[in-house]
Amino acid sequence: MPSAAMHRGAMTTTPERHPLSLSSCEDILAYVPHALGFYPQNSAVLMLIDEDHLEATLRVDLPEEDTSSERESWTAQVLRLLDRMPHIQGVVLVVYAPEDSLAEGRIPYSHMVAQLEQGLAGKKVLLRHSWCRQGRFVWNYATDDYAEPTPVRPLETNETHLSLVFAGSAPLDVPWDGSGIPEWPQAAEILKIVSSQQHNVINCLEAWLQTMDLAEAEARTWIHEEHEHTALLLGSLEVKIVRDLLPYLAGQGLDAALDVLFGVMRGDREAAASPLTNYLLGRGWHAPDWQRIDRLWSVARDLLGVAEGNARQALLCILAWIEWARGRGTMALCLLGRAVEENPNYELARLLQKLMSHGIMPEWATDQMRAWRANFS
């Protein structure tokens, strides 16, 4: 991040259409962690509305200091992010304030919210509702600046929260960074096979595609039982062209991946790699095959229990790219932070970290027809 004036921002596409009252503070507070995948802290969360439909959720770090210059910089960044969704007509805002941010009895960050509301109005976007949550209390910014907060009722009694939990959603306390995956009992045996393998690029891509075309449970069984196959997947991650093609293979299919590969092999590197580059940067008209992307995420996560060295860094980068492609920039940056911490010299992790820390989003993440939507059905 180039300066203190930059505040990390990340877009999250909204889960599969779920009935939600956009005027109920309790419902909004219950819903936000499910939309983000984790419970936010020191953040502003903006729910972006087109007519009466929730289209996406934007999470932005709060300014380190609630000063005039910081507020101006922060508001400008939020408005730039919203420029990517010109059809948005309204915003619902929740500020998750740190415990020590109460200033002279005012609602925390009230000046910042007022400045944001003015900026939104200049773009003909209505700030419909705005609340501040701090610990167990919540304020409504629409009331007097010195109004008393009200206690937040426990999530366990909220219907929106319960319905999403029953549908399979489980927000994390903090964004997952790739840690905590148990080591496979057969890890040593599989890694021994990896060290003795030769890697044909086409065979590697076909092996990954076969794995991603299976249902999640079937793929998990296969990679845990077929050690030769799993070793091939792991070893292929050491081959840069395979590693870089995997998200493209998952999103666009084998024919598209082979077109890039053969073009590069013929020496026409720049032209051949252009579709891959645009895809990895989230540019263009296409939409990824989200079902296969989700399966790649599941397999890559599972393989963290056996991968070592560069293969592990590659998996963390692939998982981060998928989270970014889904619109979950915060989750992506946590995974990349782990990758860089484990190996500061792993070039791809640093490159992706630099790209994503500027709040850049894939074009499909702001297109309701192409964006990923978590399926809580």
C-alpha positions, 0 to 999 in steps of 0.5 A, a space after each residue: 500500500 503506497 501511503 497511509 492514505 490508502 485503506 484496504 477495500 474489498 468487494 464481496 458479491 452477495 449470497 444467492 438471493 436471500 430475503 433480507 430487510 434492508 431497513 432492519 438494523 438487526 437483520 443487517 448486522 446478522 447478515 454482514 458476517 455471512 456475506 463477508 465470510 467473517 466477522 468484520 472489525 475496524 471496518 466500514 461495510 457498505 451494502 450496495 443496492 440497485 432498486 431494492 436488490 442487494 447487489 454486493 457488499 463492500 468492506 473498507 478498512 476504517 481510517 487509522 485516525 478520524 482526522 479531516 485529511 484521513 476522512 477526505 482520503 477515505 471517502 475518495 477511495 470509497 467513491 472510486 470503488 463505487 464508480 465500478 458499479 454505476 448502476 447502484 442507487 443506494 447504500 446501507 452502511 455499518 461502521 464497525 468501530 474499535 472499542 477506543 474510538 468514542 470521541 467527546 461523546 459523539 457517535 464514532 466516525 460521525 464526521 466521516 459518515 456525514 462526509 461520505 453521505 455528501 459524496 454519495 449524494 454528488 453521485 446521486 446515490 442515497 445513503 438509505 441507512 447507517 449504523 455504528 456498531 461498537 462492541 455490544 452497542 449500536 448507534 443510528 447515524 440518523 439520530 442526534 450525534 450525541 444520542 445514546 446507543 442501544 444494546 445489540 441483541 444476540 445473533 443466536 435469536 435472529 431469524 436471518 442469522 439462523 436461516 443462513 446457518 441452517 443453510 450451511 453458512 459459517 462465518 469465521 471469527 477472522 479471515 482464514 489465512 490458510 493455516 489449520 489444515 491437518 497434515 495427512 497421515 500419508 503425506 510422507 509417502 506422497 511427497 516421496 512419489 513427488 520427488 521421483 516424478 516427471 511432469 508432462 504439462 498436458 498430462 498435468 492439466 488433464 489430471 487437474 481437470 479430471 479432479 475438478 470435474 468430480 463432485 467435491 466428496 468424490 474428488 476428496 476421496 480420490 486424492 486421499 486414496 490415489 497417491 500417484 495421482 495426488 503426487 502428480 497434482 502436487 508436483 505440477 505446481 512446481 511447473 510455473 505454466 501449469 500453476 498459472 494456467 490452473 485458474 484459467 483451466 478451471 474457469 475457461 476449460 481445457 481447450 482454452 488452456 491448451 490454446 494458450 499453452 500451444 501458442 506460448 510453445 510456438 514462441 508467440 508468447 505475448 499474443 497467446 498469453 493475452 487471454 490468460 493475462 486478461 482473465 487473471 486480472 479479471 478483465 473482459 466479457 467472460 465469466 468463470 465456470 464458478 462450479 469448477 472454480 469452487 471445486 478447485 478451491 476445495 481441492 487446493 485447500 485439502 492439498 494444503 495438508 500434504 503440500 510443502 515448499 513451493 507447492 504450498 505457496 502455489 496453493 495459497 496463491 491459487 486460493 487467494 486468486 479464487 477468493 479475489 475472483 469471488 469478490 472477497 478481497 480481504 480473504 485473498 489478502 490474508 492468504 497472500 499474507 500467509 504465503 509471503 510470511 512463509 516465503 518472502 521470496 515467492 514472487 507470485 505471492 508478492 505480485 498478487 499482494 501488490 495487485 490486490 492491496 490497491 482494491 482492484 476488483 475483477 470486472 465480473 465481480 460487479 456484474 450481477 450476471 457474471 459474479 460469484 454467488 455463495 449458494 446457501 440453498 
